[in-house]
Structures are given as C-alpha cells and as structure tokens.
C-alpha cells in the first residue's frame, strides 16, 4: 500500500507561506517572462483570474491583483517540510517535483494509519500547506487518488475508480490529446476498453505505455530520499527586513519543519544555531542551549522570539539561517518525591522572556556572593532540581534577631568626641547609648565597587538598633527583635 501526498497549487502555496501580508488578498503567480508571462496559479480572492490568462488580461479583470514570481527558495523549504512530515508515516518516501511525495506504507498499522494521516494534514495545514492524500495498492493509483481527493481518498476498487477518471491525468502532449479526442476517448476507462495491441500499433511503445498508465499498472519501485545529515533552514530575503514581524514569521516556518525533523531523527533538539546576515555583510550569530531535548515548534520559536525581541542590529537583515542539532531524550523514571522541573522548556522559556524585559543580568537564582560585604548576593542559573535541605552542624544561634530595613533609613547623627551621641531618623530619635563598639569592614578595594563602613549597636529609648556609617552618610540598618 502506498500514499501520495500532494500540495495543490504548490508554487503559490510555497510563496505565500513566507508572505503573511498577502493573506486573503488577490495574488497571481506568473509563469514565463515579459509579454509571454501567464497566470500559473491565482488565490481565491483573485476573482475572474484563471490559470493561463495573460498578465495584462488578469490585471484588467482584477485591478487589485498582485503579481508574483515563483520562489525556488520557498519551494525548496516547503518541499523539505512536506518530506519531513511524510517521514512520520514511513521511512521510505520518494519526493517529486511540484509538491508531491510518495510514501511506502508497507508494514504500517492499519489501526494507527487514519490518525497518522489526520495528524499529517493538521501539521502541514497549520504550516500553510493544505494537502490532499491518495492511498492505493501502487504509487500510480495513489497518485490518481490524490488528484481527486477531498482531502483524502482510498482506492478500494481500482477498475471502478479508473473508469471515470478524465484523460487529462495522463499529461498528454498536444498531438496525443488530439488523437484520443478524434477517437472519442475521454476517460481512462475508455482507453482500456480500446484494444491494447491496436493502440500499440498506432502509437508504438508510447501507446503501450499510455494503455498501461490508464489501466493503473505500475512496476517501478520508488526511490526513497536519503535522511538529512544536518537539519538546516536558510532563506534569502527579497527585500531587506528592518522590522521584527516578517523575520519572526519566517523563523516560525523554519521551526515547524526543524521540529518535525528533530523529533523524527533525534527525539528532539537541545541546541539551535541562528545566523542573521546584515546588509553591511556582517553576521549576527547566536547559539541557544535548551534545558532538555524538545521537538515542539512552539518551544523552539519562543527561544528565538525572546532573543530577537531585545535585539537591535546596525543594518537591515537580508538573509537568515537556522540549524537544529538533534539529541537523544533522556528517559528515566520519575521518583515519588522528586523536586525537579516538570516542564523545563516552559520554565526556561519564561526566564528568557523575563530576561528580554529586565535584562539577562537581572534574572536568576540569588546566591551568597564570595565576599565579606553584608547581604551581598549574585544571580546564577537556576538548579535543575531543588537540593535537599541539610540541617546545620552547629546548634542554632540564640539571642535577638536583626530585622533589617530595606532600604536602610537615612539618619542625622550628632557626634561627641567622634562617637555618636544623638540621632534623628524615621525609625527613632533621641539620645543613644552605645551597646557595642564599632566594627569596621571593607572590601573590593581593587575594583570600582569598593566599599567601607563601620557599624554600631546602639540603644535609643527602649529599642536596640544597628547604626551604620559609610561614605554616603549615616543609616539605621535595622532593629533588634
């Protein structure tokens, strides 16, 4: 059993896949150049425009029509996406020109196949490539079925199916079409009703070939495409891009295809490599290490979107390149008391969005800094799992606890013989009694962030306070409970 997957109007669909601004608008795709240019395909909004029309006549019928040329780059990317999706059905897939591929379904599960086909249609349809699928006992019958599928057709009775098919499916040359028309043959069934030997006598080997095609005979094995060695998507933009929206739209299409390939051949990817070519011939390159293997196009796109939303380049972007590196997913049994992340990709995606807003240096897990400076912390990457709490070896300290004011409260202090004797602040005011002598601390003197201060424990009225003197002035750091 074989399946043929076909994208109708493939050149137009491939071009519009990277042109979000043209959705719903009248568009015509040209074939040929100059005065010989004719309409190859037209969008549904181009009313009155049909394939084969000249460009001048098409514009007369629809003045708002926008004419485009086929894009080999867009067709190559769309064909790669189609091939990657077809590999989810079978490892033996033969691609063909015009957005068509043939998959050998030998050994496929009949119970799972319907759902696999629906998933394939949903995946390609969401990527801007609606497909029609034909299923038959050989590639030729499947190809015929794909031509009449709406959106799927399975050939159960080949003879009855072929009898009513139009002769145009044979893709006849002009003189061959006239020959059959003169004989009054309009369907494939009418050709097979004609004696095969008589047709061979009139047209030679070509006549025998046409009779076999009309009868659905097919003996040639398919030629499966080799699996990709690297998963790369590239696009050269026709016009330099200075805004984020069209760039993100193209990268979204890349992620859809690379996610399918990475999931098919590597069970996900843990690293992306993005390259943006600028108009001044510079290249902005950035690698992204993902927290765990993923084959989700949404997760991959979120990583790129978070980075590009905060990116500012010196010149417009003229080309882009994205590569995914497949990785094996680590399979392990979850423990009952595990404290690891349940959705690491979503967690790190959220951190990336926060970093795009507040800066990467302001996002992370706080840790004590390696310094004598009180309350000094640094931000580091979050741990993959929450470490188990280890009780301290020494007994817990006893005594009053310092409840710090954040930020410290500024104070005006009167000195007597270089020692504080009276204070005015928002926390307390009045005469003070020194409970503990000053403690001097300093550090980082070799950097621009050098610090130095002295601390006093004092009694003001009935309260105990921590008083700090620094080059910036006097402050009440906190109160003892």
CORFENSUL-V840924 format. One record per residue. SS is DSSP state (H for helix, E for strand, L for the rest). NEAR is the number of other C-alpha atoms within 8 Angstrom. D_CENTER is the distance of its C-alpha to the mean C-alpha in Angstrom with 2 decimals. Layout:
{{SS	NEAR	D_CENTER} {SS	NEAR	D_CENTER}}
This chain:
{{L	9	33.06} {E	14	30.37} {E	15	27.51} {E	15	26.63} {E	14	23.35} {E	12	23.76} {L	12	21.77} {L	9	24.52} {L	7	24.83} {H	10	22.13} {H	12	22.69} {H	13	22.46} {H	11	19.38} {H	14	17.55} {H	12	18.78} {H	11	18.03} {L	12	14.42} {L	10	13.94} {L	9	16.79} {H	9	16.03} {H	4	19.50} {H	9	21.26} {L	7	20.32} {L	7	23.67} {L	9	25.70} {L	15	28.22} {E	13	26.81} {E	16	28.62} {E	14	27.53} {E	14	30.41} {E	10	31.93} {L	7	34.49} {L	6	35.66} {H	5	38.33} {H	6	40.77} {H	7	39.72} {L	11	36.21} {E	12	35.67} {E	16	32.98} {E	10	30.83} {E	12	28.67} {E	14	28.68} {L	11	26.50} {L	7	28.23} {L	8	28.98} {L	13	31.07} {L	8	34.25} {L	7	37.04} {L	11	34.94} {L	9	34.97} {L	9	34.08} {L	7	36.95} {L	10	37.95} {E	11	38.64} {H	11	36.56} {H	6	39.66} {H	8	40.43} {H	15	36.87} {H	10	37.00} {H	7	40.41} {H	9	39.16} {L	12	36.08} {L	7	36.53} {L	6	33.07} {L	12	31.47} {E	7	28.92} {E	8	29.26} {E	8	26.49} {E	7	26.68} {L	10	24.53} {L	9	21.66} {H	6	21.78} {H	8	18.53} {H	12	16.67} {H	13	18.68} {H	8	17.89} {H	10	14.10} {H	11	14.76} {H	9	17.29} {H	9	15.09} {H	11	12.68} {H	11	16.00} {H	11	17.41} {H	11	14.64} {H	12	15.06} {H	13	18.81} {L	12	18.88} {L	10	18.21} {L	12	21.67} {L	11	23.58} {L	8	23.55} {L	10	25.84} {E	16	24.10} {E	11	25.71} {E	11	23.77} {E	8	25.90} {L	5	25.86} {L	7	24.99} {L	14	21.91} {E	11	23.83} {E	14	23.73} {E	14	26.20} {E	16	25.55} {E	11	28.53} {L	10	28.68} {L	6	31.72} {L	4	31.62} {L	9	28.92} {L	6	29.80} {H	6	31.31} {H	5	30.57} {H	8	26.84} {H	10	26.31} {H	8	26.39} {H	7	23.60} {H	10	21.51} {H	9	22.12} {H	8	21.23} {H	8	17.90} {H	11	17.24} {H	10	18.34} {H	8	16.19} {H	9	12.96} {H	14	13.99} {H	10	15.53} {H	7	12.56} {L	9	10.93} {L	9	14.22} {L	12	16.19} {L	9	19.01} {L	12	20.97} {E	14	24.52} {E	14	25.56} {E	19	29.05} {E	17	30.59} {E	15	33.92} {L	9	36.16} {L	9	35.44} {H	12	32.78} {H	11	35.07} {H	14	35.62} {H	17	31.91} {H	12	31.33} {H	10	34.07} {H	16	32.64} {H	16	29.22} {H	9	31.16} {H	7	32.70} {L	11	30.05} {L	6	29.14} {L	7	26.46} {E	11	27.82} {E	12	31.26} {E	9	32.99} {L	13	36.21} {L	5	38.91} {L	6	42.03} {H	9	41.48} {H	7	44.89} {H	7	44.59} {H	9	41.04} {H	12	42.05} {H	10	45.23} {L	9	43.69} {L	10	40.90} {E	8	41.51} {H	10	42.66} {H	6	39.83} {H	7	37.53} {H	8	39.58} {L	6	38.55} {L	7	42.19} {L	6	43.64} {H	6	45.85} {H	6	49.14} {H	8	47.93} {H	9	46.82} {H	8	50.28} {H	8	52.01} {H	10	50.48} {H	9	50.99} {H	7	54.64} {L	6	54.97} {L	6	53.56} {L	10	50.58} {L	9	47.57} {E	11	45.57} {H	14	44.62} {H	12	47.20} {H	10	49.91} {H	10	49.22} {H	11	49.54} {H	6	52.72} {L	8	54.05} {L	7	55.79} {H	10	53.49} {H	7	56.42} {H	8	57.40} {H	13	53.94} {H	12	53.91} {H	8	57.37} {H	7	56.28} {H	9	52.88} {L	9	53.23} {H	7	50.30} {H	8	47.92} {H	13	49.73} {H	13	49.35} {H	8	45.62} {H	9	45.19} {H	12	47.24} {H	10	45.09} {H	11	41.87} {H	13	43.47} {L	11	44.48} {L	10	40.96} {L	8	42.10} {L	9	39.51} {L	4	40.31} {L	4	37.80} {L	4	35.22} {L	7	31.59} {L	7	30.15} {L	8	26.93} {L	8	24.24} {L	4	23.78} {L	4	20.79} {L	5	18.55} {L	4	19.74} {L	7	16.74} {E	11	13.09} {E	9	12.68} {E	10	11.31} {E	8	13.66} {E	9	14.77} {E	8	18.06} {E	8	18.39} {E	5	21.66} {E	5	22.31} {E	9	21.53} {E	11	19.01} {L	7	20.33} {L	6	18.36} {H	9	14.96} {H	6	14.06} {H	10	13.93} {H	9	12.01} {H	9	9.16} {H	10	9.50} {H	9	9.35} {H	11	6.31} {H	10	4.59} {H	11	6.73} {H	10	6.12} {H	12	2.91} {H	11	5.36} {H	11	8.06} {H	14	7.62} {H	15	7.02} {H	11	10.14} {H	11	11.96} {H	17	11.59} {H	13	12.70} {H	10	15.42} {H	8	16.90} {L	12	16.29} {L	14	15.57} {L	17	12.43} {E	19	11.61} {E	14	13.20} {E	11	12.57} {E	13	10.32} {E	11	12.41} {E	11	11.74} {E	11	14.66} {E	12	15.78} {E	12	19.11} {E	13	21.38} {L	10	24.29} {L	5	26.76} {L	6	25.48} {L	7	24.09} {E	8	20.77} {E	8	18.63} {E	8	17.12} {E	7	15.43} {E	8	14.58} {E	8	12.79} {E	7	14.51} {E	10	13.04} {E	8	15.87} {E	9	15.56} {E	12	13.91} {E	13	10.95} {L	11	9.43} {L	8	7.48} {H	11	4.03} {H	7	5.44} {H	11	6.71} {H	11	4.43} {H	11	3.43} {H	9	7.11} {H	11	8.31} {H	9	7.68} {H	9	9.00} {H	11	11.84} {H	10	12.84} {H	8	12.95} {H	8	14.75} {L	8	17.60} {L	6	17.64} {L	4	20.65} {L	5	21.40} {L	4	24.92} {L	8	24.10} {L	10	21.82} {E	12	18.81} {E	14	19.66} {E	11	17.06} {E	12	13.76} {E	11	12.71} {E	13	9.93} {E	12	11.15} {E	14	10.33} {E	11	13.58} {E	13	14.38} {L	11	16.61} {L	9	18.93} {L	9	18.58} {L	4	21.77} {L	4	23.74} {L	4	26.45} {L	4	28.59} {L	5	28.19} {L	5	31.44} {L	4	33.26} {L	4	33.47} {L	7	30.17} {L	6	28.88} {E	7	25.44} {L	8	22.16} {L	4	21.24} {L	6	17.54} {H	9	16.90} {H	11	13.12} {H	8	13.94} {H	9	16.95} {H	9	15.49} {H	11	12.71} {H	8	15.82} {H	9	17.65} {H	12	15.12} {H	9	15.45} {H	11	19.17} {H	12	19.33} {H	12	17.89} {H	7	20.75} {H	8	23.65} {L	9	22.89} {H	9	21.82} {H	7	25.56} {H	8	26.15} {L	11	23.79} {L	9	24.79} {E	8	27.57} {E	8	31.08} {E	8	33.44} {E	8	37.00} {L	7	37.40} {L	4	39.80} {L	6	42.50} {L	7	45.70} {L	8	44.48} {L	4	44.60} {L	5	41.38} {L	8	39.23} {E	8	35.68} {E	8	32.53} {E	11	28.88} {E	8	27.13} {L	6	23.96} {L	6	24.26} {L	5	25.67} {L	6	23.85} {E	8	26.92} {L	7	29.74} {L	4	32.79} {L	4	35.96} {L	4	38.56} {L	4	41.50} {L	4	44.77} {L	6	46.61} {L	4	49.43} {L	4	51.87} {L	5	53.15} {L	5	51.47} {L	4	53.15} {L	4	55.62} {L	4	56.72} {L	6	55.48} {L	6	51.76} {E	9	50.53} {E	8	48.38} {E	8	46.71} {E	10	46.31} {E	6	42.85} {E	4	43.36} {E	10	46.90} {E	12	49.66} {E	10	51.52} {E	12	55.26} {E	8	58.53} {E	10	60.78} {E	8	64.47} {E	9	65.68} {E	7	69.11} {L	4	69.95} {L	5	66.26} {E	6	65.34} {E	11	63.66} {E	11	66.24} {E	11	64.92} {E	14	61.45} {E	10	59.96} {E	11	56.37} {L	8	54.40} {L	6	54.69} {L	8	58.44} {E	10	61.38} {E	9	64.85} {E	9	66.61} {E	12	64.73} {E	8	65.99} {E	10	64.33} {E	8	63.55} {E	7	61.99} {E	7	62.41} {E	8	59.51} {E	7	56.87} {E	8	55.52} {E	9	51.97} {E	11	50.02} {E	10	47.17} {L	9	44.60} {L	9	47.51} {L	5	46.01} {L	6	42.99} {L	6	42.64} {L	6	41.87} {L	10	45.40} {E	8	46.91} {E	10	50.37} {E	11	52.06} {E	11	54.93} {E	11	54.89} {E	13	57.80} {E	13	58.32} {E	13	60.67} {E	12	62.42} {E	13	62.51} {L	7	64.77} {L	5	63.76} {E	8	60.18} {E	10	58.77} {E	13	56.15} {E	14	54.25} {E	13	55.09} {E	12	53.24} {E	11	54.44} {E	9	52.03} {L	6	52.27} {L	5	50.54} {E	8	53.34} {E	12	54.34} {E	11	52.02} {E	15	52.44} {E	13	49.71} {E	12	50.42} {E	12	53.03} {E	11	54.34} {L	6	54.31}}
